[in-house]
């Protein structure tokens, strides 16, 4: 399965939709999106992951990078995490550092 990111800016919110399998081979694409959005200094980062089927540790490292790069004042909302993606977040404890949501307005 291929991986894709869709990036949008909605006011002071940065939205990224992740689709496919996020592993070491494609984590750089996700990191590049984070770096580009961090320059815009959003107030909130919203990650839509309901179409993400798998997230390897490389994807988790990018999430940690996003948390560090965006700064502690920027809330990171992970929307629609299920199955292996949710398990990765929970097993690593990173679910305590982000807002897990089933849906986003």
C-alpha positions, 0 to 999 in steps of 0.5 A: 500500500502506498503512503500519502499526506494531504496538508491544509491550513485552516486559519490557525490550524494545520491539518494533515491527513495520513493515508496508507502505511507509515514506515521508515521508507516514507517517514521523511515525507511526513517529517517534511510536511511537519517542518513546512507547517511549523514555519507557519506557527499554527496554534493546533496540529490536527492529524487525521489518521483514520485511513492510516493502516499501519504506523512503524516506529519511524512514524512515531519518531516523526510524531515526537519530532512534531511535538518538539518542533511545534512547541509545547503550546501547540496541541496535537490532535490525533483523529480516528486512530484505530487498530495498529496505529492506536496500539502503537500510540498506546504501547509507546505512551505517546497517547498521553502527549496528544489529544486522541479523538474519534472525530474532529469538528 
